[in-house]
Amino acid sequence: QVQLVESGGGLVQAGGSLRLFCAASRSISRANNMGWYRQAPGKQRELVATVTSGGNTNYADSVKGRFTISTDNAKNTMYLQMNSLKPEDTAVYYCQMMVSWLNYWGQGTQVTVSS
């Protein structure tokens, strides 16, 4: 069993930055992959960014060049640095971790970008 706790969300003006944190209850070095997803009101959950155990990253086209996913194995923490935020980035952001091919999710953190 893995517990994931997100933090770092909040209210920011368009053009601003936020850094999201995802703290895992166990070592993330054994994760098959980790990622950030988001869900806006009335929309389906969508992929934002993922990182594999080998360090390969993948981003949604809508966030490329603005968001950066990273991990710190020593702290069992994953990050999402979000720059140049837009109102359309407003959503609940969830972290995801796959361990032994089982998927785990955090409870989410709200990000609101005002215009």
Sequence and secondary structure as in RCSB ss.txt:
>XXXX:A:sequence
QVQLVESGGGLVQAGGSLRLFCAASRSISRANNMGWYRQAPGKQRELVATVTSGGNTNYADSVKGRFTISTDNAK
NTMYLQMNSLKPEDTAVYYCQMMVSWLNYWGQGTQVTVSS
>XXXX:A:secstr
   EEEE  EEEETT  EEEEEEESS STTEEEEEEEEE TTS  EEEEEEETT  EEE TTTTTTEEEEEEGGG
TEEEEEE S  GGG EEEEEEEEETTEEEE   EEEEEE 
